[in-house]
């Protein structure tokens, strides 16, 4: 079991698996086990909405158990390999190799070696042809599925398009096959009958002598092209409301709700804008109901409305006004993370800022109007500057900008335009009370499959660096800063984006050489990637530097996103000639090929008549008195792994779920009045911790205790609750005595079978007049006397021992450091001990 070694790794709540709303089933009582695998670390994977959608859909079926697994961080990988522990699921710790199906998300190209690494840690062969029917079925889907050819040799099944309906059809097909005891080829055959299912082994690829593709050869009749699966109406499929609430801070730590899928703007570089068509909006009424249930079940403090362009949602103004009126008084913010400048109206700005000013990002993409027209961005400099002025005037201190370099037809003037436009945006904040700041983020254009610019080459590394250096030199002011993605990452992304099956050799080489977690700068090793290509005898420039010919067979030609190749080619020519294509939502059909006006067509939401006026929803409640409660609680078992910040968030979300109105501080960023009695070190259990909570209105202490205990995760329990005065001293001022218990394990017992050596170690410590050690503190290093902190150490018959802390020293003690010096153990050894804060005595 990996859990016993968790104290040895960083951010260990990544690996707990018992978060609020996680699903734990008896695996013996289900017909099918499904591991949802995300090829990056927990905080990335937990932010992906599609992952939670599938988790919810699968677990609603009583006969299916879906569990999660994420790529381990480097320290956890080392631990697994050193201890010989296989990679396992979070919920039940079942090894991946023992699941029926493993479903990988394909979120971005640089995650491919993570997939191989996860298979390697699970003892599962990389290549599909090397896995017999006793092995799990490996399937995948996601953004990269519209050209999955670089990983096609590793996967049994790939899902094209929307997965909500496909996933259960795959499961039912697998269950029937498993029951009937067929061969793996039989399962492939049955799965291939499902629309949206691609079986890579049913195709072969022939190459010309120059390395280009001669033809893609299907092995089965009536299976030459795979069309993507489309959910015709988002209102017809369930959306999860009982979302998993993470302990740790994840990238998007909020309730994320997809309000629409698809985009009609037609940006020529954007893969999602082509492959997610047509636009399908969720109804305003459905959104409100989902938000209500999700907030009740999660206790989160932010709602994020998601789509490729949230501002295009037809009812966005009414929806935002309604949500803010309902939730602003609870200090719940609503964010719109994807907005075009012209859709960020003054009305929306005013609504967003009502609780707190969530981040504003403007994506001009290009620095000049000519290049914005070439990519069909459809926004003007006037739109951009007007939005920036409105945002700064509304009180925002900073704006983020997003640009790309290396776009087709780009000139030096276009790169200079990034600098000029950024400076103009910064100047929009002049004359205001608070100085404005602008952060410019720059990435390199990557030609993506299934887009008009899929045929275009990527600029070389020297050009990338030259443009980066120019921007670094020009955008280095005090309030104008530059961020950029490592251009070598963009090169790899470009290679695998348009790559073919021969790249599987490169990926296997790279994984064996140590390439993984490449999206994290501290792990990225471009030199190892170069070696992987060299050893596979493949030329990197062939894949990303070459301008593709229209008649050339492309690796993804047999995968149909429903947007026709003819439309993409026409759009490419319009782009190269700087001709705009209008939005089909407002200007009529552009004949892209997606809509059949029968089963697949645009779905636009209609405004919902209000059941009550907004003035009623927005009316402030009568002023109530505030009360303060002191709670005593225990923190045991897995809860000991929660950091202090994580513990605060756990309590805050539990209080919200319990429908207890917490008092908030005043100011720019209001904070809940929940104050703990000091931070308990990660890994230490406690029978007696304290927290003060100020709330609005009166709740009987027993009721407070009952409601909160119902919402707290395993390991946390309210023991006592009582009302105190608002002016009561903080808990930290009242702590008098603390006692710790250290329980025996192999290390302590190894000191002596009869306890004599342990007695000698304790006696030696107590005999010292002083024992000075260095404590690392924020702002420097502090010298402390450990011996002075300890009043007494008592040894029990079972070799456990009790440490009594001297009165007044409780807040200064580091228990691990103390035990380390009493027993002469090293840092890793002491972290594996079970240490319990057995008593915390408060003064009167």
QUIKANOR-V117371 format. One record per pair of residues at least 6 apart in sequence whose C-alpha atoms are under 6 Angstrom apart, sorted by the first residue. I is the first residue (numbers start at 1). J is the second residue. Records with the same first field share a line. If there is no record, write none. Layout:
I: J / J
This chain:
6: 12
7: 831
9: 75
14: 42
17: 90 / 91
19: 245 / 246
20: 244 / 245
21: 244
22: 244
30: 63 / 64
31: 63
32: 64
33: 64 / 65 / 99 / 100
34: 66 / 101 / 102
35: 66 / 67 / 68 / 102
36: 68 / 103
37: 69 / 70 / 103 / 104
38: 45 / 70 / 104 / 105
39: 71 / 111 / 114 / 115
40: 70 / 71
41: 70 / 71 / 72
42: 70
43: 250 / 251
47: 252
53: 240
56: 240
59: 65 / 66
67: 91
68: 89 / 90
69: 89 / 90
86: 95 / 121 / 122
87: 95 / 121 / 122
88: 94 / 95 / 96
96: 122
97: 122
99: 136
100: 136
101: 136 / 137
102: 138
103: 139 / 140
104: 140
105: 140 / 141 / 142
106: 141 / 142 / 144
107: 142 / 143
109: 493
113: 511 / 516
114: 516
126: 154
127: 153 / 154
128: 154 / 155 / 156
133: 184
138: 155 / 156
139: 155 / 156 / 157 / 158
140: 158
141: 158 / 159
145: 160
147: 556
149: 500 / 501
150: 499 / 500 / 501 / 503 / 504
151: 504
152: 200
157: 198 / 199
158: 197 / 198
159: 196 / 197
160: 196 / 228
161: 228 / 229
162: 229 / 230
196: 227 / 228 / 229
202: 219
203: 217 / 218 / 219
204: 216 / 217
205: 216 / 217
206: 214 / 215
207: 213 / 214
208: 214
213: 553
218: 224
225: 558 / 559
226: 559 / 560
227: 560
228: 561
232: 600
234: 282
235: 282
241: 293 / 294
242: 294 / 297
247: 646
248: 646
254: 300 / 302 / 303
255: 303
256: 304
257: 305 / 306
258: 306 / 307
259: 282 / 306
260: 280 / 281 / 282 / 307
261: 279 / 280 / 307
262: 276 / 277 / 278 / 279
263: 273 / 279
264: 583
265: 583
267: 375 / 376 / 377
268: 375 / 452
269: 453
271: 451
275: 561
278: 602
279: 602
280: 602 / 603
281: 603 / 604 / 605
283: 605
296: 657
299: 653 / 656 / 657
300: 653
301: 332
302: 332 / 333 / 334
303: 334
304: 334 / 335 / 336
305: 336
309: 338 / 339
310: 338 / 339
311: 339 / 343
315: 607
325: 617 / 618
328: 355
331: 355
333: 355
341: 384 / 387
342: 383
360: 399
361: 399 / 400 / 401
362: 401
363: 401 / 402
365: 402 / 403 / 404
366: 372 / 403
367: 414 / 417 / 418
368: 414 / 417
373: 578 / 580
374: 575 / 578
375: 575
376: 580
385: 425
389: 428
392: 429
397: 436
398: 436 / 437 / 438
399: 438
400: 438 / 439
401: 440 / 441
402: 441
403: 442
404: 442 / 443 / 444 / 445
405: 444 / 445
406: 444 / 445 / 459
407: 445
426: 438
429: 436
437: 479
438: 480
439: 480 / 481 / 482
440: 482
441: 482 / 483 / 484
442: 484
443: 484 / 485
446: 494
447: 453 / 454
448: 454 / 497
452: 568 / 569 / 571 / 572
453: 572
455: 547 / 548
456: 547
457: 544 / 545 / 546 / 547
458: 544 / 545
475: 481
494: 544
495: 543 / 544
500: 555
506: 532 / 533 / 536
509: 532
510: 529 / 532
518: 524
562: 593 / 594
563: 592 / 593 / 594
564: 593
567: 592
595: 601
625: 697
626: 695 / 696 / 697
627: 694 / 695
628: 693 / 694 / 723 / 724 / 726
629: 692 / 693 / 722 / 723 / 724
630: 691 / 692 / 721 / 722
631: 690 / 691 / 720 / 721
632: 689 / 690 / 718 / 719 / 720
633: 688 / 689 / 717 / 718 / 719
634: 686 / 687 / 688 / 716 / 717
635: 685 / 686 / 715 / 716
636: 685 / 715
637: 715
639: 715
640: 683 / 684 / 685
641: 682 / 683
643: 682
644: 679
654: 711 / 712
658: 707 / 708
661: 695 / 696
662: 694 / 695
663: 672 / 673 / 694 / 695
664: 670 / 671 / 672 / 673
665: 671
673: 693 / 694
674: 692 / 693
675: 691 / 692
676: 691
677: 690 / 691 / 731 / 732
684: 835 / 836
685: 836
686: 836 / 837
687: 838
688: 839 / 840
701: 721 / 722
709: 717
734: 842 / 843
735: 841 / 842
736: 807 / 808 / 841 / 842 / 843
737: 807 / 840 / 841
738: 805 / 839 / 840
739: 803 / 804 / 837 / 838 / 839
740: 802 / 803 / 836 / 837 / 838
741: 801 / 802 / 835 / 836
742: 800 / 801 / 835
743: 800 / 834
744: 799 / 800
751: 757
761: 823
765: 822
770: 785 / 787
771: 785 / 786 / 787
772: 784 / 785
773: 783 / 784
774: 782 / 783
775: 781 / 782
789: 805 / 806 / 809
790: 805 / 806
791: 804 / 805 / 806
792: 803 / 804
793: 802 / 803
794: 801 / 802
795: 801
820: 830
